[in-house]
C-alpha cells in the first residue's frame, strides 16, 4: 500500500502503533506493515512520531511538490550503508565499460518505445493513416537505436552528445505517433515539460515525477548513490543517476497515461490553467486517479526473464543488479 497525503489540511500521525490519517472527512488507520511508502504534499502535515514509525518499519517517506516530484525524503539508516558499492560506482563512472552500459540503457529505452508503439498499432485495414504513421515511427526509432549501437568511445563524455541527439530524435518520432491515439480532449503537439501546456503532458510529467521517487528509493535501498550519474552528469545537486535509471521505465508511465486518455477517465474539470505561467495543472481528482492507476500498474505481477514479480519489484531487482555491475567491474579492473 502507498499512502498519498495531498489533501489540504490532512495530517498523518501515529496512534497505538498505527498510522492515522486525519482529514475533514474523518479518520483512517493503517498498520505500518502493509504500507510501502508515504507521499506528503506541501498541503499536508506529518508528525515526528509518524516519521519514526515509518523509519522503524523501513517505510520511505517522500515530500513532493505540486508536480509530484520529490523534494526530499526520509529513510532508514540501514539503507545505503555499503561504502564499497559507492566506491565501485565512482570507479565505473570513468571506465570504458560505462560507455557500453549507457548505450545498452538507451537502446533498452528505445526497445520499450517500439514495443509500446507495436502494442497500439492499429490494423492497416481499419485505420491505414494511423498505421502508416506508426510504421514510419517504428522504423525511425529502430534506425536511431542502430546508430546508438554504432557509437564508440573510451569514456561517456566522448559519445554523450551524439547519444543524446539520437535519443531525442527517437523520442520526437515516438510522441508524434502517440499523438494519433489521443481523443480530442487530450490532443497535444509534442512534449512540453516546464510547464506542461496540455492535459496529456501534465499527466505524463506528474507520472514521471512519481517514477522519479520510486527509482531514487530503489537506488538508495541497493546502496547506490543516486547523485552520481553516468549519462546525466551535469545536474548540480540533483539525483543524476535517477535520471539515468528512470529511462527504461518511462514506457510504463506512457502506457498508463495513454490508456487513461483513451478512456477519457479524467474529466476536463479536473484540470486547470494557471493564469500566470500558462501551465496546465492537475486538480485533486486528476492526481488521485493518476496516482492510483500508476500504483496499480506498478503492482501488477509480470514475468521478465522467468521472474514473476510486480513491476515495482522488478525495478528494485534491477537496482541491485546495477550494484553488482559496479562491484564486478572494480573486482575485475587490473588498475584498481
C-alpha positions in Angstrom: 0.0 0.0 0.0 1.2 3.5 -0.8 -0.2 6.3 1.3 -0.6 9.6 -0.6 -1.4 12.5 1.7 -2.2 15.5 -0.6 -5.5 16.9 0.7 -5.2 20.4 2.1 -5.0 20.3 5.9 -4.6 16.5 6.1 -2.4 15.2 8.9 -0.5 11.9 9.3 0.1 10.9 12.9 0.9 7.8 15.0 -1.6 6.3 17.4 -1.3 2.9 19.1 1.4 1.8 16.7 -0.7 2.6 13.6 -0.5 5.4 11.0 -3.5 7.7 11.4 -4.7 9.9 8.5 -7.0 12.7 9.6 -8.9 14.8 7.1 -12.1 16.8 7.1 -14.0 13.7 6.0 -12.8 11.7 9.0 -10.0 9.4 10.3 -8.4 6.3 8.8 -5.8 4.0 10.4 -3.2 1.8 8.6 -0.9 -0.9 10.1 2.7 0.0 9.2 3.5 -3.5 7.9 1.1 -3.0 5.0 2.5 0.4 4.0 5.3 0.5 1.5 5.7 4.3 1.1 4.2 7.6 2.2 4.0 10.7 -0.1 3.3 14.0 1.6 2.5 17.2 -0.3 3.0 20.7 0.9 -0.7 21.0 1.7 -0.5 18.2 4.4 1.4 17.6 7.6 3.2 14.7 9.3 4.3 14.3 12.9 7.7 13.2 14.0 6.2 10.2 15.7 4.7 9.1 12.4 8.1 9.6 10.7 9.9 7.5 13.3 7.3 4.7 13.0 7.9 4.8 9.2 11.7 4.5 9.8 11.3 1.6 12.2 9.3 -0.3 9.5 11.5 0.8 6.6 8.7 2.7 5.0 10.1 5.5 2.9 8.6 9.0 3.3 8.7 11.4 0.4 7.9 15.1 0.4 6.7 16.1 -3.0 5.9 19.3 -4.8 2.8 20.2 -6.8 4.2 18.5 -9.8 4.7 15.2 -7.9 8.4 15.5 -8.0 10.3 14.5 -4.8 11.8 17.5 -2.9 13.1 15.4 0.0 12.8 12.0 1.7 13.4 10.2 5.0 14.7 6.7 5.0 16.2 4.1 7.4 19.9 4.4 8.1 20.0 0.7 7.2 19.9 1.7 3.5 22.9 2.6 1.6 25.4 1.7 4.3 27.8 -0.3 2.0 30.6 2.1 1.1 32.3 -0.3 -1.3 29.3 -0.1 -3.6 29.7 3.6 -3.9 33.5 3.4 -4.3 32.9 1.0 -7.2 30.3 3.3 -8.6 32.8 6.1 -8.9 35.4 3.7 -10.5 32.9 2.6 -13.0 31.9 6.2 -13.9 35.1 6.9 -15.9 35.6 3.4 -17.4 35.1 2.3 -21.0 32.5 -0.2 -19.6 30.3 2.8 -18.8 30.1 3.6 -22.5 28.6 0.2 -23.3 26.3 0.4 -20.3 24.9 3.8 -21.4 24.4 2.6 -24.9 22.6 -0.5 -23.7 20.4 1.6 -21.4 19.3 4.0 -24.1 18.7 1.1 -26.6 16.6 -0.6 -23.9 14.5 2.5 -23.6 14.0 2.6 -27.4 13.1 -1.1 -27.4 10.4 -0.3 -25.0 9.2 2.6 -27.1 9.0 0.3 -30.1 7.1 -2.3 -28.1 4.6 0.3 -26.9 4.0 1.5 -30.5 3.5 -2.1 -31.6 1.0 -2.7 -28.8 -1.1 0.2 -30.1 -0.5 -0.3 -33.8 -4.0 -0.4 -35.5 -4.9 -2.8 -38.2 -4.0 -1.5 -41.6 -7.4 -2.2 -43.0 -9.2 -0.3 -40.2 -7.0 2.8 -40.0 -4.4 3.0 -42.7 -3.3 6.6 -41.9 -2.5 5.9 -38.3 -1.0 2.5 -39.3 1.4 4.3 -41.7 2.4 6.9 -39.1 3.1 4.2 -36.6 5.1 2.1 -39.0 7.2 5.1 -40.0 7.8 6.0 -36.4 8.8 2.4 -35.5 11.3 2.3 -38.4 12.7 5.7 -37.3 13.2 4.6 -33.7 14.8 1.3 -34.9 17.2 3.4 -37.1 18.2 5.6 -34.2 18.7 2.6 -32.0 21.1 1.2 -34.5 23.0 4.5 -34.8 23.4 4.5 -31.0 24.8 1.0 -31.1 27.5 2.1 -33.6 28.9 4.9 -31.4 32.3 4.1 -29.8 34.4 5.9 -27.2 36.6 5.4 -24.2 34.6 7.5 -21.8 30.9 8.5 -21.7 31.6 12.2 -22.3 33.1 11.4 -25.7 29.8 9.9 -27.0 27.2 11.6 -24.8 26.3 14.5 -27.3 25.7 12.0 -30.1 23.7 9.6 -27.9 21.5 12.5 -26.6 20.9 13.6 -30.1 19.7 10.2 -31.3 17.7 9.6 -28.2 15.9 12.9 -28.5 15.2 12.4 -32.2 13.7 9.0 -31.4 11.6 10.4 -28.7 10.2 13.1 -31.0 9.1 10.5 -33.6 7.7 8.3 -30.8 5.4 11.0 -29.4 4.4 12.1 -32.8 2.9 8.7 -33.3 1.3 8.6 -29.9 -0.5 11.9 -30.6 -2.6 10.0 -33.2 -4.0 7.9 -30.4 -5.4 10.8 -28.4 -9.1 11.8 -28.3 -9.8 15.5 -28.9 -9.8 16.3 -25.2 -6.2 15.1 -24.8 -4.7 16.1 -28.1 -1.2 17.5 -27.9 1.6 18.8 -30.1 4.9 17.3 -28.9 6.4 17.0 -25.5 6.5 20.0 -23.2 7.7 19.9 -19.6 8.2 23.2 -17.8 5.4 24.0 -18.0 3.0 21.4 -19.4 0.7 23.1 -21.9 -2.0 20.5 -22.2 -3.7 17.7 -20.1 -1.7 14.9 -21.7 1.7 16.4 -21.0 0.6 17.4 -17.5 -0.4 13.8 -16.7 2.8 12.5 -18.2 5.0 14.9 -16.3 3.3 14.1 -13.0 3.6 10.3 -13.6 7.3 10.7 -14.3 7.5 12.6 -11.0 6.1 9.6 -9.2 8.5 7.4 -11.0 11.5 9.6 -10.0 10.7 9.0 -6.4 10.4 5.2 -6.8 13.6 4.9 -8.8 15.5 7.0 -6.2 14.2 4.9 -3.4 15.2 1.7 -5.1 18.7 3.0 -5.7 19.1 4.0 -2.1 17.9 0.6 -0.9 20.5 -1.0 -3.2 23.3 1.0 -1.6 23.9 3.2 -4.7 24.4 7.0 -4.6 21.6 8.5 -6.7 23.5 11.7 -7.1 26.4 10.2 -9.1 25.1 9.8 -12.6 26.8 8.1 -15.5 25.0 9.5 -18.6 23.3 12.5 -16.8 26.2 14.1 -15.0 25.8 17.9 -15.4 22.9 18.5 -12.9 24.4 20.1 -9.8 22.8 18.9 -6.6 20.3 16.8 -8.5 20.0 13.0 -8.4 21.6 12.5 -11.8 21.6 8.7 -11.6 17.9 8.7 -11.1 17.6 10.5 -14.5 19.7 7.7 -16.0 17.8 4.8 -14.4 14.3 6.1 -15.0 14.7 5.8 -18.8 13.8 2.1 -19.2 10.7 2.5 -17.1 9.2 5.6 -18.7 7.2 3.4 -21.1 5.3 2.1 -18.1 4.1 5.6 -17.3 3.4 6.3 -21.0 1.1 3.3 -21.2 -0.8 4.3 -18.1 -1.3 7.8 -19.3 -2.3 6.8 -22.8 -4.9 4.4 -21.5 -6.4 7.0 -19.2 -6.6 9.5 -22.0 -8.1 7.0 -24.5 -10.8 6.1 -22.0 -11.5 9.7 -21.1 -11.1 8.6 -17.5 -10.3 12.1 -16.2 -12.9 14.9 -16.8 -12.0 18.3 -18.1 -12.8 20.0 -14.9 -10.1 18.0 -13.1 -7.5 20.2 -14.9 -6.9 24.0 -14.6 -4.8 26.5 -16.5 -2.6 28.7 -14.3 -3.2 32.3 -15.4 0.3 33.4 -14.8 2.6 30.6 -16.0 0.0 29.2 -18.5 0.8 25.8 -17.1 -1.9 23.0 -17.3 -2.3 21.8 -13.7 -3.8 18.6 -12.3 -6.5 19.1 -9.7 -7.0 16.7 -6.8 -9.3 14.4 -8.7 -6.8 14.1 -11.6 -4.0 13.4 -9.2 -6.0 10.8 -7.3 -6.9 8.9 -10.5 -3.4 9.0 -11.9 -1.6 8.1 -8.7 -4.0 5.1 -8.1 -3.6 4.0 -11.7 0.2 4.2 -11.6 0.4 2.3 -8.3 -2.0 -0.4 -9.6 0.1 -0.8 -12.7 3.4 -1.0 -10.8 1.8 -3.6 -8.5 0.8 -5.9 -11.3 2.7 -9.2 -11.5 4.6 -9.7 -14.8 7.2 -12.2 -16.0 10.6 -10.8 -17.0 13.4 -13.3 -17.8 11.4 -16.1 -15.9 10.9 -14.0 -12.8 7.3 -13.4 -11.8 7.3 -10.2 -9.8 5.4 -6.9 -9.6 6.8 -4.2 -11.9 8.0 -2.3 -8.8 9.8 -5.4 -7.5 11.5 -5.9 -10.9 12.7 -2.3 -10.8 14.2 -2.9 -7.3 15.9 -6.0 -8.5 17.4 -4.1 -11.4 19.0 -1.6 -9.0 20.5 -4.5 -7.0 21.8 -5.9 -10.3 23.3 -2.4 -11.0 25.2 -2.5 -7.7 26.6 -5.9 -8.8 27.7 -4.4 -12.1 29.7 -1.8 -10.2 31.2 -4.3 -7.8 32.1 -6.8 -10.5 33.8 -4.1 -12.6 36.1 -3.0 -9.8 36.8 -6.6 -8.9 38.0 -7.2 -12.5 39.8 -3.9 -13.0 43.5 -4.6 -13.1 44.4 -1.0 -12.3 42.2 -0.8 -9.3 
